[in-house]
Amino acid sequence: MRVAGREKLEKFMRKHAAAKTPLRVWLSLVERELWQGPQDIKNLYRSVDFLSANRVVFNIGGNNFRLVVVVRYTASVVWIDRIGTHSEYDKWKLE
């Protein structure tokens, strides 16, 4: 998959050093994949949550951080929507 919006991840990693390694691992794994649908994601990441509009929530760094992406399966693109700490995520209004 191609990952769009990397600048959000880079900015977050500069602010949260503990997120750097887990996010780089996540990027490395996702870039090797070619997801055709939600089950492909679930096969690799058992703890993901699926939201409306092809949004997916990943637990990063032992659930210390949450990453929300939009997956465009036909275009093989993962768009970074937002990333935050677990406590920040709890304040987001996601549906």
N, C-alpha and C positions, 0 to 999 in steps of 0.2 A: 504494500500500500504506500502511496505517497502521503506525506504528512505536511499539511499546510498550516501556517500560523505558528511556526516554530519560535518566532520571536517572543510569544507569550511564555513559552516554556523557558527560554533563555533568561528572560527577565525574572521569572519566578525562581529559577535556580540561583541567580545572583543574590536574591533576597533570602532564600531558604537553602542553605548549604546541604542540609540533610536530604533534600529532595533530589540533589544532583545525580547521584548514582542510580537510584530507582527510576528516575525519568529517562536517563540514558539507556538503561536496560529496556524499558518500555519501548522507546523509540527504535532500538535495535531489533526487537522482536516484531514490532508492527511493520517495519519496513521490509521484512522478509515474507510477510503474509500476503495473500490475495483473497480477502474475505468475499464470499458470495452472498452471505446473509448472516443474521444474528447467531445462528447456531455455530458458525465457524469461530466467532468471537468467543462464545460460551465454551467451546472446546478448549481454547487456550487460556481463558480467564474465567474461572468458575464463579468468581464473586462479582462479576459485572452486573450493573442494573441497566435496563433498557427503558428509555423514556419515549415520548412522542417525537415525531419528526426525525427519526433515525438517530436520536441522541443516545449516547452510551456513557455511563459513569463508571470510571475505573478507580479502584482503591489502589493508591500508590504508597510505597514505603511503609508497609505494615498497617495500612489504613490511616496513616497520619495525614495524608493528602488525598484530595479528590480531583480527578481530571474528567472534565466533560468534553466530549467530542461529538461531532456530527459525521456520520459515515455515509458516503455516497458510494454504494456498492458497485454500481455500473461504471463509475468513473475511476474506481480504485483509489479514492481519496479519503483521508481522515482529516477533518478540519478541527483544529483546536478551538473549542468554544471558550472554556475558562478552566482555570486551575486555582485551587486554594487549599488552605488547611482544612482539617476536618471540621473545626469550629466555624470557619467561614462558610463552608458548604451547608452547614445546618441552617444558616441564615438566608441562603438563596431560595428563591421561590421558583422551583423547577416542577414542571408537570410533564 
